[in-house]
Amino acid sequence: MAHTAPRRSTPGTRRTGRRHPAVATLMALPLALLLLLVFDGWETVATQASSVGAMLGR
């Protein structure tokens, strides 16, 4: 990986290093829908949802 300059946070914002679960879900939904359309199967969507749940620690 390339070494880049660290990000500078703007005053008044806090960075905890973790995303809100709703944000992670909104990021994963387009991929899940794409998999549903490409592979035409609920199994793929269920697998993707399971993977997202595992990443969220559920």
C-alpha distance matrix in Angstrom:
0.0 3.7 6.5 9.1 12.7 13.9 16.0 19.6 22.0 25.3 28.5 30.1 27.1 25.8 22.5 22.9 19.5 21.3 22.5 26.2 27.0 28.7 25.5 23.6 26.7 26.9 23.3 24.1 27.5 26.7 24.7 27.6 30.1 28.3 28.4 32.0 32.9 31.0 32.1 35.3 35.4 35.5 34.0 30.5 30.8 32.0 29.2 26.6 28.7 28.8 25.0 24.7 27.5 25.8 22.7 25.1 26.8 30.1
3.7 0.0 3.8 6.2 9.9 12.0 14.2 17.7 20.5 23.6 26.9 28.9 26.2 25.3 22.3 23.3 20.2 22.4 23.5 27.2 28.5 29.9 26.6 25.1 28.3 28.1 24.6 25.9 29.2 28.1 26.6 29.7 31.9 30.1 30.6 34.2 34.8 33.1 34.5 37.6 37.9 38.0 36.8 33.3 33.3 34.7 32.1 29.3 31.2 31.6 27.9 27.2 30.0 28.6 25.2 27.3 29.3 32.6
6.5 3.8 0.0 3.8 6.9 9.1 12.0 15.2 18.2 21.4 24.4 26.6 24.2 23.3 20.5 21.6 18.9 21.6 23.2 26.9 28.6 30.1 26.8 25.7 29.1 29.0 25.7 27.3 30.7 29.9 28.6 31.7 34.0 32.5 33.1 36.6 37.3 35.9 37.3 40.3 40.4 40.2 39.0 35.6 35.3 36.6 34.0 31.2 32.7 33.0 29.3 28.4 30.9 29.5 26.0 27.7 29.5 32.9
9.1 6.2 3.8 0.0 3.8 6.4 8.8 12.0 15.1 18.1 21.2 23.6 21.3 20.9 18.4 20.1 17.7 20.5 21.7 25.4 27.4 28.6 25.2 24.6 28.0 27.5 24.4 26.5 29.7 28.9 28.0 31.2 33.2 31.9 32.9 36.3 36.9 35.8 37.5 40.2 40.4 40.1 39.3 35.8 35.2 36.6 34.3 31.2 32.5 33.2 29.6 28.3 30.8 29.8 26.1 27.4 29.6 32.9
12.7 9.9 6.9 3.8 0.0 3.8 6.5 8.9 12.4 15.3 18.2 20.8 19.0 18.8 16.7 18.9 17.1 20.3 21.6 25.1 27.6 28.8 25.4 25.2 28.8 28.2 25.4 27.9 31.0 30.4 29.9 33.0 35.0 34.0 35.1 38.3 39.0 38.2 39.9 42.5 42.7 42.1 41.4 38.0 37.1 38.4 36.4 33.2 34.1 34.8 31.4 29.7 32.0 31.1 27.4 28.2 30.4 33.6
13.9 12.0 9.1 6.4 3.8 0.0 3.8 6.4 9.4 12.7 15.5 17.8 15.7 15.2 13.1 15.2 13.7 17.0 18.6 22.1 24.7 26.1 22.9 22.9 26.5 26.2 23.7 26.2 29.3 29.2 28.8 31.7 33.8 33.2 34.3 37.3 38.3 37.8 39.4 41.7 41.6 40.8 40.1 36.9 35.7 36.7 34.8 31.6 32.1 32.8 29.6 27.6 29.6 28.8 25.0 25.5 27.6 30.9
16.0 14.2 12.0 8.8 6.5 3.8 0.0 3.7 6.3 9.5 12.6 14.8 12.6 12.6 10.8 13.6 12.4 15.5 16.5 19.7 22.7 23.6 20.3 20.8 24.4 23.7 21.5 24.4 27.3 27.1 27.2 30.1 32.0 31.6 33.0 35.8 36.7 36.5 38.2 40.3 40.3 39.3 39.0 35.8 34.3 35.5 33.9 30.5 30.8 31.8 28.7 26.4 28.4 28.1 24.3 24.4 26.8 29.8
19.6 17.7 15.2 12.0 8.9 6.4 3.7 0.0 3.8 6.5 9.3 12.0 10.5 11.2 10.6 13.8 13.7 16.8 17.8 20.6 23.9 24.6 21.5 22.6 26.1 25.3 23.5 26.6 29.3 29.3 29.8 32.5 34.2 34.1 35.7 38.3 39.2 39.2 41.1 43.0 42.9 41.8 41.6 38.5 36.8 37.9 36.6 33.1 33.1 34.1 31.3 28.7 30.5 30.4 26.6 26.2 28.6 31.5
22.0 20.5 18.2 15.1 12.4 9.4 6.3 3.8 0.0 3.8 6.5 8.5 6.8 7.8 7.9 11.5 12.2 15.0 15.7 18.1 21.6 22.2 19.4 20.9 24.3 23.5 22.2 25.4 27.9 28.2 29.1 31.5 33.2 33.4 35.1 37.4 38.5 38.9 40.7 42.2 42.1 40.7 40.7 37.8 35.7 36.7 35.6 32.2 31.7 32.9 30.4 27.5 28.9 29.2 25.5 24.6 27.0 29.7
25.3 23.6 21.4 18.1 15.3 12.7 9.5 6.5 3.8 0.0 3.8 6.3 6.0 8.6 10.1 13.8 15.1 17.3 17.5 19.3 22.9 23.0 20.4 22.4 25.5 24.4 23.5 27.0 29.1 29.3 30.6 33.0 34.3 34.7 36.7 38.8 39.7 40.3 42.3 43.7 43.6 42.2 42.5 39.6 37.4 38.4 37.7 34.2 33.5 35.0 32.7 29.6 31.0 31.6 28.0 26.8 29.3 31.7
28.5 26.9 24.4 21.2 18.2 15.5 12.6 9.3 6.5 3.8 0.0 3.8 5.7 8.5 11.0 14.5 16.6 18.7 19.2 20.5 24.3 24.5 22.2 24.5 27.5 26.5 26.1 29.5 31.5 32.0 33.4 35.6 37.0 37.6 39.5 41.5 42.5 43.4 45.2 46.4 46.2 44.5 44.9 42.2 39.8 40.6 40.0 36.6 35.6 36.9 34.9 31.7 32.7 33.3 29.9 28.3 30.6 32.9
30.1 28.9 26.6 23.6 20.8 17.8 14.8 12.0 8.5 6.3 3.8 0.0 3.8 6.7 10.2 13.2 15.8 17.4 17.6 18.4 22.2 22.3 20.5 23.0 25.8 25.0 25.0 28.4 30.1 31.0 32.6 34.5 35.8 36.9 38.7 40.4 41.7 42.7 44.4 45.4 45.0 43.1 43.5 41.1 38.4 39.0 38.7 35.4 34.1 35.4 33.6 30.2 30.9 31.8 28.6 26.6 28.8 30.8
27.1 26.2 24.2 21.3 19.0 15.7 12.6 10.5 6.8 6.0 5.7 3.8 0.0 3.7 6.7 9.9 12.3 13.8 13.9 14.9 18.7 19.0 17.1 19.4 22.3 21.6 21.5 24.7 26.7 27.7 29.1 30.9 32.4 33.4 35.2 36.9 38.3 39.2 40.9 41.9 41.4 39.6 39.8 37.4 34.8 35.4 35.0 31.7 30.4 31.7 29.9 26.5 27.3 28.1 24.9 23.0 25.3 27.4
25.8 25.3 23.3 20.9 18.8 15.2 12.6 11.2 7.8 8.6 8.5 6.7 3.7 0.0 3.8 6.5 9.3 11.0 11.9 13.1 16.9 17.9 16.2 18.0 21.1 21.0 20.8 23.7 26.0 27.3 28.3 30.0 31.9 32.9 34.3 36.1 37.8 38.6 39.9 41.0 40.3 38.3 38.3 35.9 33.5 33.8 33.1 30.0 28.7 29.6 27.7 24.5 25.0 25.5 22.3 20.4 22.4 24.7
22.5 22.3 20.5 18.4 16.7 13.1 10.8 10.6 7.9 10.1 11.0 10.2 6.7 3.8 0.0 3.8 5.7 7.9 9.4 11.6 15.1 16.5 14.5 15.6 19.1 19.3 18.5 21.2 23.9 25.2 25.8 27.5 29.7 30.5 31.6 33.7 35.4 36.0 37.2 38.6 37.8 35.9 35.6 33.2 30.9 31.2 30.3 27.2 26.1 26.9 24.7 21.7 22.4 22.6 19.2 17.8 19.8 22.4
22.9 23.3 21.6 20.1 18.9 15.2 13.6 13.8 11.5 13.8 14.5 13.2 9.9 6.5 3.8 0.0 3.8 5.6 8.1 10.1 13.3 15.5 14.1 14.6 18.0 19.0 18.3 20.4 23.2 25.0 25.3 26.6 29.1 30.2 30.9 32.9 35.0 35.5 36.3 37.7 36.5 34.4 33.9 31.7 29.5 29.4 28.4 25.6 24.3 24.6 22.5 19.7 20.0 19.9 16.7 15.1 16.6 19.3
19.5 20.2 18.9 17.7 17.1 13.7 12.4 13.7 12.2 15.1 16.6 15.8 12.3 9.3 5.7 3.8 0.0 3.8 6.9 10.0 12.6 15.0 13.1 12.8 16.4 17.5 16.2 18.1 21.3 22.8 22.7 24.2 26.9 27.6 28.1 30.4 32.5 32.7 33.5 35.1 34.0 32.1 31.4 29.0 27.1 27.1 25.8 22.9 22.1 22.4 19.9 17.3 18.1 17.7 14.2 13.3 15.1 18.2
21.3 22.4 21.6 20.5 20.3 17.0 15.5 16.8 15.0 17.3 18.7 17.4 13.8 11.0 7.9 5.6 3.8 0.0 3.8 6.6 8.8 11.5 10.1 9.6 13.1 14.6 13.7 15.3 18.3 20.3 20.3 21.4 24.1 25.2 25.6 27.6 29.9 30.4 31.0 32.3 31.1 29.0 28.4 26.1 24.1 23.9 22.8 20.0 18.8 19.1 17.0 14.2 14.7 14.7 11.4 9.9 12.1 14.8
22.5 23.5 23.2 21.7 21.6 18.6 16.5 17.8 15.7 17.5 19.2 17.6 13.9 11.9 9.4 8.1 6.9 3.8 0.0 3.8 6.2 8.1 6.4 6.5 9.9 11.0 10.5 12.6 15.2 17.2 17.7 18.7 21.1 22.5 23.2 24.9 27.1 27.9 28.7 29.8 28.7 26.6 26.5 24.2 21.8 21.9 21.3 18.2 16.9 17.8 16.0 12.7 13.5 14.5 11.3 9.5 12.5 14.5
26.2 27.2 26.9 25.4 25.1 22.1 19.7 20.6 18.1 19.3 20.5 18.4 14.9 13.1 11.6 10.1 10.0 6.6 3.8 0.0 3.8 5.4 5.3 6.5 8.8 10.1 10.9 12.7 14.6 17.1 18.1 18.6 20.7 22.6 23.4 24.6 26.9 28.2 28.9 29.5 28.3 25.8 26.0 24.1 21.3 21.2 21.2 18.3 16.2 17.4 16.4 12.8 12.9 14.6 12.2 9.4 12.3 13.4
27.0 28.5 28.6 27.4 27.6 24.7 22.7 23.9 21.6 22.9 24.3 22.2 18.7 16.9 15.1 13.3 12.6 8.8 6.2 3.8 0.0 3.8 5.4 5.1 6.1 8.6 9.8 10.6 12.2 15.3 16.0 15.9 18.2 20.4 20.8 21.7 24.3 25.7 26.1 26.5 25.0 22.4 22.5 20.9 18.0 17.6 17.8 15.1 12.7 13.9 13.3 9.7 9.4 11.7 9.9 6.9 10.0 10.4
28.7 29.9 30.1 28.6 28.8 26.1 23.6 24.6 22.2 23.0 24.5 22.3 19.0 17.9 16.5 15.5 15.0 11.5 8.1 5.4 3.8 0.0 3.8 5.4 5.0 6.1 8.6 9.9 10.5 13.4 15.0 14.9 16.5 19.0 20.0 20.5 22.8 24.6 25.3 25.4 24.2 21.7 22.4 20.8 17.5 17.7 18.5 15.6 13.1 15.2 15.0 11.3 11.5 14.4 12.8 10.2 13.4 13.2
25.5 26.6 26.8 25.2 25.4 22.9 20.3 21.5 19.4 20.4 22.2 20.5 17.1 16.2 14.5 14.1 13.1 10.1 6.4 5.3 5.4 3.8 0.0 3.8 5.4 5.1 6.2 8.7 10.1 12.2 13.7 14.5 16.2 18.0 19.3 20.5 22.4 23.8 24.9 25.5 24.7 22.6 23.2 21.1 18.1 18.9 19.1 15.8 14.1 16.3 15.3 11.6 12.9 15.2 12.8 11.0 14.6 15.3
23.6 25.1 25.7 24.6 25.2 22.9 20.8 22.6 20.9 22.4 24.5 23.0 19.4 18.0 15.6 14.6 12.8 9.6 6.5 6.5 5.1 5.4 3.8 0.0 3.8 5.5 5.1 6.3 8.7 11.1 11.6 12.3 14.7 16.3 17.0 18.5 20.7 21.8 22.6 23.4 22.4 20.3 20.5 18.2 15.5 16.1 15.9 12.5 11.2 13.1 11.7 8.0 9.8 11.8 9.3 8.2 12.0 12.9
26.7 28.3 29.1 28.0 28.8 26.5 24.4 26.1 24.3 25.5 27.5 25.8 22.3 21.1 19.1 18.0 16.4 13.1 9.9 8.8 6.1 5.0 5.4 3.8 0.0 3.8 5.3 5.1 6.1 9.3 10.3 10.0 12.1 14.4 15.1 15.9 18.3 19.8 20.5 20.8 19.7 17.4 18.0 16.0 12.9 13.5 14.1 10.9 8.9 11.5 11.1 7.5 9.0 12.0 10.6 9.3 12.8 12.6
26.9 28.1 29.0 27.5 28.2 26.2 23.7 25.3 23.5 24.4 26.5 25.0 21.6 21.0 19.3 19.0 17.5 14.6 11.0 10.1 8.6 6.1 5.1 5.5 3.8 0.0 3.8 5.5 5.4 7.5 9.7 10.2 11.3 13.4 15.0 15.8 17.5 19.3 20.6 20.8 20.3 18.5 19.6 17.4 14.2 15.7 16.4 13.0 11.6 14.7 14.2 10.8 12.7 15.6 13.9 12.8 16.5 16.4
23.3 24.6 25.7 24.4 25.4 23.7 21.5 23.5 22.2 23.5 26.1 25.0 21.5 20.8 18.5 18.3 16.2 13.7 10.5 10.9 9.8 8.6 6.2 5.1 5.3 3.8 0.0 3.8 5.8 6.7 7.8 9.5 11.2 12.3 13.8 15.5 17.0 18.1 19.5 20.4 20.2 18.8 19.4 16.7 14.1 15.8 15.7 12.0 11.7 14.5 13.0 10.0 12.8 14.9 12.7 12.6 16.3 16.9
24.1 25.9 27.3 26.5 27.9 26.2 24.4 26.6 25.4 27.0 29.5 28.4 24.7 23.7 21.2 20.4 18.1 15.3 12.6 12.7 10.6 9.9 8.7 6.3 5.1 5.5 3.8 0.0 3.8 5.7 5.5 6.3 8.8 10.1 10.8 12.5 14.6 15.5 16.4 17.4 16.7 15.3 15.7 12.9 10.4 12.1 12.0 8.3 8.2 11.1 9.9 7.3 10.4 12.6 11.1 11.6 15.0 15.2
27.5 29.2 30.7 29.7 31.0 29.3 27.3 29.3 27.9 29.1 31.5 30.1 26.7 26.0 23.9 23.2 21.3 18.3 15.2 14.6 12.2 10.5 10.1 8.7 6.1 5.4 5.8 3.8 0.0 3.8 5.4 5.0 6.1 8.5 9.8 10.5 12.4 14.2 15.3 15.5 15.1 13.5 14.8 12.4 9.4 11.5 12.5 9.2 8.6 12.2 12.0 9.7 12.2 15.0 14.1 14.1 17.4 16.9
26.7 28.1 29.9 28.9 30.4 29.2 27.1 29.3 28.2 29.3 32.0 31.0 27.7 27.3 25.2 25.0 22.8 20.3 17.2 17.1 15.3 13.4 12.2 11.1 9.3 7.5 6.7 5.7 3.8 0.0 3.8 5.4 5.1 6.1 8.6 9.8 10.6 12.1 14.1 14.6 15.1 14.5 16.0 13.2 10.7 13.7 14.3 11.0 11.5 15.1 14.4 12.5 15.5 17.9 16.7 17.2 20.6 20.4
24.7 26.6 28.6 28.0 29.9 28.8 27.2 29.8 29.1 30.6 33.4 32.6 29.1 28.3 25.8 25.3 22.7 20.3 17.7 18.1 16.0 15.0 13.7 11.6 10.3 9.7 7.8 5.5 5.4 3.8 0.0 3.8 5.4 5.0 6.1 8.6 9.9 10.3 11.8 13.2 13.5 13.2 13.9 10.6 8.9 12.0 11.8 8.4 10.1 13.2 12.0 11.0 14.4 16.1 15.1 16.4 19.5 19.5
27.6 29.7 31.7 31.2 33.0 31.7 30.1 32.5 31.5 33.0 35.6 34.5 30.9 30.0 27.5 26.6 24.2 21.4 18.7 18.6 15.9 14.9 14.5 12.3 10.0 10.2 9.5 6.3 5.0 5.4 3.8 0.0 3.8 5.4 5.1 6.2 8.8 10.0 10.5 11.1 10.6 9.7 10.7 7.8 5.4 8.6 9.2 6.3 7.5 10.9 10.7 10.0 12.8 15.0 14.8 15.8 18.6 18.0
30.1 31.9 34.0 33.2 35.0 33.8 32.0 34.2 33.2 34.3 37.0 35.8 32.4 31.9 29.7 29.1 26.9 24.1 21.1 20.7 18.2 16.5 16.2 14.7 12.1 11.3 11.2 8.8 6.1 5.1 5.4 3.8 0.0 3.8 5.4 5.0 6.3 8.6 10.0 9.8 10.3 10.0 12.0 9.7 7.4 10.9 12.2 9.9 10.7 14.2 14.5 13.6 16.1 18.6 18.4 19.1 22.0 21.2
28.3 30.1 32.5 31.9 34.0 33.2 31.6 34.1 33.4 34.7 37.6 36.9 33.4 32.9 30.5 30.2 27.6 25.2 22.5 22.6 20.4 19.0 18.0 16.3 14.4 13.4 12.3 10.1 8.5 6.1 5.0 5.4 3.8 0.0 3.8 5.3 5.1 6.0 8.4 9.3 10.8 11.6 13.1 10.1 9.1 12.9 13.2 10.9 12.8 16.0 15.5 15.1 18.1 20.0 19.5 20.9 23.7 23.4
28.4 30.6 33.1 32.9 35.1 34.3 33.0 35.7 35.1 36.7 39.5 38.7 35.2 34.3 31.6 30.9 28.1 25.6 23.2 23.4 20.8 20.0 19.3 17.0 15.1 15.0 13.8 10.8 9.8 8.6 6.1 5.1 5.4 3.8 0.0 3.8 5.4 5.1 5.7 7.4 8.0 9.0 9.8 6.5 6.6 10.3 10.2 8.6 11.2 13.8 13.5 13.9 16.8 18.3 18.4 20.1 22.5 22.0
32.0 34.2 36.6 36.3 38.3 37.3 35.8 38.3 37.4 38.8 41.5 40.4 36.9 36.1 33.7 32.9 30.4 27.6 24.9 24.6 21.7 20.5 20.5 18.5 15.9 15.8 15.5 12.5 10.5 9.8 8.6 6.2 5.0 5.3 3.8 0.0 3.8 5.7 5.6 5.0 5.6 6.5 8.6 6.7 6.0 9.6 10.9 10.0 11.6 14.4 15.0 15.4 17.6 19.7 20.2 21.4 23.7 22.7
32.9 34.8 37.3 36.9 39.0 38.3 36.7 39.2 38.5 39.7 42.5 41.7 38.3 37.8 35.4 35.0 32.5 29.9 27.1 26.9 24.3 22.8 22.4 20.7 18.3 17.5 17.0 14.6 12.4 10.6 9.9 8.8 6.3 5.1 5.4 3.8 0.0 3.8 5.8 5.1 7.8 9.7 12.0 10.1 9.8 13.4 14.5 13.4 15.1 18.0 18.4 18.6 21.1 23.1 23.3 24.5 27.1 26.2
31.0 33.1 35.9 35.8 38.2 37.8 36.5 39.2 38.9 40.3 43.4 42.7 39.2 38.6 36.0 35.5 32.7 30.4 27.9 28.2 25.7 24.6 23.8 21.8 19.8 19.3 18.1 15.5 14.2 12.1 10.3 10.0 8.6 6.0 5.1 5.7 3.8 0.0 3.8 5.7 8.4 11.1 12.3 9.8 10.8 14.3 14.5 13.5 16.1 18.5 18.3 19.0 21.8 23.3 23.4 25.2 27.6 27.0
32.1 34.5 37.3 37.5 39.9 39.4 38.2 41.1 40.7 42.3 45.2 44.4 40.9 39.9 37.2 36.3 33.5 31.0 28.7 28.9 26.1 25.3 24.9 22.6 20.5 20.6 19.5 16.4 15.3 14.1 11.8 10.5 10.0 8.4 5.7 5.6 5.8 3.8 0.0 3.8 5.6 8.8 9.3 7.4 9.4 12.3 12.4 12.4 15.1 17.0 17.2 18.5 20.9 22.1 22.8 24.7 26.7 25.9
35.3 37.6 40.3 40.2 42.5 41.7 40.3 43.0 42.2 43.7 46.4 45.4 41.9 41.0 38.6 37.7 35.1 32.3 29.8 29.5 26.5 25.4 25.5 23.4 20.8 20.8 20.4 17.4 15.5 14.6 13.2 11.1 9.8 9.3 7.4 5.0 5.1 5.7 3.8 0.0 3.8 7.1 9.0 8.3 9.4 12.2 13.3 13.6 15.5 17.6 18.5 19.6 21.6 23.2 24.2 25.7 27.6 26.4
35.4 37.9 40.4 40.4 42.7 41.6 40.3 42.9 42.1 43.6 46.2 45.0 41.4 40.3 37.8 36.5 34.0 31.1 28.7 28.3 25.0 24.2 24.7 22.4 19.7 20.3 20.2 16.7 15.1 15.1 13.5 10.6 10.3 10.8 8.0 5.6 7.8 8.4 5.6 3.8 0.0 3.8 5.4 5.9 7.1 9.1 10.5 11.6 13.1 14.8 16.2 17.6 19.1 20.7 22.2 23.6 25.2 23.7
35.5 38.0 40.2 40.1 42.1 40.8 39.3 41.8 40.7 42.2 44.5 43.1 39.6 38.3 35.9 34.4 32.1 29.0 26.6 25.8 22.4 21.7 22.6 20.3 17.4 18.5 18.8 15.3 13.5 14.5 13.2 9.7 10.0 11.6 9.0 6.5 9.7 11.1 8.8 7.1 3.8 0.0 3.8 5.4 5.1 6.1 8.6 9.9 10.4 12.1 14.2 15.3 16.3 18.2 20.0 21.0 22.4 20.6
34.0 36.8 39.0 39.3 41.4 40.1 39.0 41.6 40.7 42.5 44.9 43.5 39.8 38.3 35.6 33.9 31.4 28.4 26.5 26.0 22.5 22.4 23.2 20.5 18.0 19.6 19.4 15.7 14.8 16.0 13.9 10.7 12.0 13.1 9.8 8.6 12.0 12.3 9.3 9.0 5.4 3.8 0.0 3.8 5.5 5.0 6.1 8.6 9.8 10.4 12.3 14.3 15.2 16.4 18.4 20.0 20.9 19.3
30.5 33.3 35.6 35.8 38.0 36.9 35.8 38.5 37.8 39.6 42.2 41.1 37.4 35.9 33.2 31.7 29.0 26.1 24.2 24.1 20.9 20.8 21.1 18.2 16.0 17.4 16.7 12.9 12.4 13.2 10.6 7.8 9.7 10.1 6.5 6.7 10.1 9.8 7.4 8.3 5.9 5.4 3.8 0.0 3.8 5.4 5.1 6.2 8.6 9.8 10.6 12.4 14.2 15.3 16.7 18.5 20.0 18.9
30.8 33.3 35.3 35.2 37.1 35.7 34.3 36.8 35.7 37.4 39.8 38.4 34.8 33.5 30.9 29.5 27.1 24.1 21.8 21.3 18.0 17.5 18.1 15.5 12.9 14.2 14.1 10.4 9.4 10.7 8.9 5.4 7.4 9.1 6.6 6.0 9.8 10.8 9.4 9.4 7.1 5.1 5.5 3.8 0.0 3.8 5.4 5.1 6.1 8.5 9.8 10.6 12.2 14.2 15.4 16.5 18.3 17.0
32.0 34.7 36.6 36.6 38.4 36.7 35.5 37.9 36.7 38.4 40.6 39.0 35.4 33.8 31.2 29.4 27.1 23.9 21.9 21.2 17.6 17.7 18.9 16.1 13.5 15.7 15.8 12.1 11.5 13.7 12.0 8.6 10.9 12.9 10.3 9.6 13.4 14.3 12.3 12.2 9.1 6.1 5.0 5.4 3.8 0.0 3.8 5.4 5.1 6.1 8.6 9.9 10.4 12.2 14.3 15.3 16.4 14.6
29.2 32.1 34.0 34.3 36.4 34.8 33.9 36.6 35.6 37.7 40.0 38.7 35.0 33.1 30.3 28.4 25.8 22.8 21.3 21.2 17.8 18.5 19.1 15.9 14.1 16.4 15.7 12.0 12.5 14.3 11.8 9.2 12.2 13.2 10.2 10.9 14.5 14.5 12.4 13.3 10.5 8.6 6.1 5.1 5.4 3.8 0.0 3.8 5.5 5.0 6.2 8.7 9.8 10.5 12.4 14.3 15.3 14.2
26.6 29.3 31.2 31.2 33.2 31.6 30.5 33.1 32.2 34.2 36.6 35.4 31.7 30.0 27.2 25.6 22.9 20.0 18.2 18.3 15.1 15.6 15.8 12.5 10.9 13.0 12.0 8.3 9.2 11.0 8.4 6.3 9.9 10.9 8.6 10.0 13.4 13.5 12.4 13.6 11.6 9.9 8.6 6.2 5.1 5.4 3.8 0.0 3.8 5.4 5.1 6.3 8.6 9.8 10.6 12.5 14.3 13.7
28.7 31.2 32.7 32.5 34.1 32.1 30.8 33.1 31.7 33.5 35.6 34.1 30.4 28.7 26.1 24.3 22.1 18.8 16.9 16.2 12.7 13.1 14.1 11.2 8.9 11.6 11.7 8.2 8.6 11.5 10.1 7.5 10.7 12.8 11.2 11.6 15.1 16.1 15.1 15.5 13.1 10.4 9.8 8.6 6.1 5.1 5.5 3.8 0.0 3.8 5.4 5.1 6.1 8.6 9.9 10.6 12.4 11.1
28.8 31.6 33.0 33.2 34.8 32.8 31.8 34.1 32.9 35.0 36.9 35.4 31.7 29.6 26.9 24.6 22.4 19.1 17.8 17.4 13.9 15.2 16.3 13.1 11.5 14.7 14.5 11.1 12.2 15.1 13.2 10.9 14.2 16.0 13.8 14.4 18.0 18.5 17.0 17.6 14.8 12.1 10.4 9.8 8.5 6.1 5.0 5.4 3.8 0.0 3.8 5.4 5.0 6.2 8.7 9.9 10.5 9.2
25.0 27.9 29.3 29.6 31.4 29.6 28.7 31.3 30.4 32.7 34.9 33.6 29.9 27.7 24.7 22.5 19.9 17.0 16.0 16.4 13.3 15.0 15.3 11.7 11.1 14.2 13.0 9.9 12.0 14.4 12.0 10.7 14.5 15.5 13.5 15.0 18.4 18.3 17.2 18.5 16.2 14.2 12.3 10.6 9.8 8.6 6.2 5.1 5.4 3.8 0.0 3.8 5.4 5.0 6.3 8.7 9.8 9.9
24.7 27.2 28.4 28.3 29.7 27.6 26.4 28.7 27.5 29.6 31.7 30.2 26.5 24.5 21.7 19.7 17.3 14.2 12.7 12.8 9.7 11.3 11.6 8.0 7.5 10.8 10.0 7.3 9.7 12.5 11.0 10.0 13.6 15.1 13.9 15.4 18.6 19.0 18.5 19.6 17.6 15.3 14.3 12.4 10.6 9.9 8.7 6.3 5.1 5.4 3.8 0.0 3.8 5.4 5.0 6.2 8.6 8.8
27.5 30.0 30.9 30.8 32.0 29.6 28.4 30.5 28.9 31.0 32.7 30.9 27.3 25.0 22.4 20.0 18.1 14.7 13.5 12.9 9.4 11.5 12.9 9.8 9.0 12.7 12.8 10.4 12.2 15.5 14.4 12.8 16.1 18.1 16.8 17.6 21.1 21.8 20.9 21.6 19.1 16.3 15.2 14.2 12.2 10.4 9.8 8.6 6.1 5.0 5.4 3.8 0.0 3.8 5.4 5.1 6.3 5.3
25.8 28.6 29.5 29.8 31.1 28.8 28.1 30.4 29.2 31.6 33.3 31.8 28.1 25.5 22.6 19.9 17.7 14.7 14.5 14.6 11.7 14.4 15.2 11.8 12.0 15.6 14.9 12.6 15.0 17.9 16.1 15.0 18.6 20.0 18.3 19.7 23.1 23.3 22.1 23.2 20.7 18.2 16.4 15.3 14.2 12.2 10.5 9.8 8.6 6.2 5.0 5.4 3.8 0.0 3.8 5.4 5.0 5.7
22.7 25.2 26.0 26.1 27.4 25.0 24.3 26.6 25.5 28.0 29.9 28.6 24.9 22.3 19.2 16.7 14.2 11.4 11.3 12.2 9.9 12.8 12.8 9.3 10.6 13.9 12.7 11.1 14.1 16.7 15.1 14.8 18.4 19.5 18.4 20.2 23.3 23.4 22.8 24.2 22.2 20.0 18.4 16.7 15.4 14.3 12.4 10.6 9.9 8.7 6.3 5.0 5.4 3.8 0.0 3.8 5.3 7.6
25.1 27.3 27.7 27.4 28.2 25.5 24.4 26.2 24.6 26.8 28.3 26.6 23.0 20.4 17.8 15.1 13.3 9.9 9.5 9.4 6.9 10.2 11.0 8.2 9.3 12.8 12.6 11.6 14.1 17.2 16.4 15.8 19.1 20.9 20.1 21.4 24.5 25.2 24.7 25.7 23.6 21.0 20.0 18.5 16.5 15.3 14.3 12.5 10.6 9.9 8.7 6.2 5.1 5.4 3.8 0.0 3.8 5.7
26.8 29.3 29.5 29.6 30.4 27.6 26.8 28.6 27.0 29.3 30.6 28.8 25.3 22.4 19.8 16.6 15.1 12.1 12.5 12.3 10.0 13.4 14.6 12.0 12.8 16.5 16.3 15.0 17.4 20.6 19.5 18.6 22.0 23.7 22.5 23.7 27.1 27.6 26.7 27.6 25.2 22.4 20.9 20.0 18.3 16.4 15.3 14.3 12.4 10.5 9.8 8.6 6.3 5.0 5.3 3.8 0.0 3.8
30.1 32.6 32.9 32.9 33.6 30.9 29.8 31.5 29.7 31.7 32.9 30.8 27.4 24.7 22.4 19.3 18.2 14.8 14.5 13.4 10.4 13.2 15.3 12.9 12.6 16.4 16.9 15.2 16.9 20.4 19.5 18.0 21.2 23.4 22.0 22.7 26.2 27.0 25.9 26.4 23.7 20.6 19.3 18.9 17.0 14.6 14.2 13.7 11.1 9.2 9.9 8.8 5.3 5.7 7.6 5.7 3.8 0.0
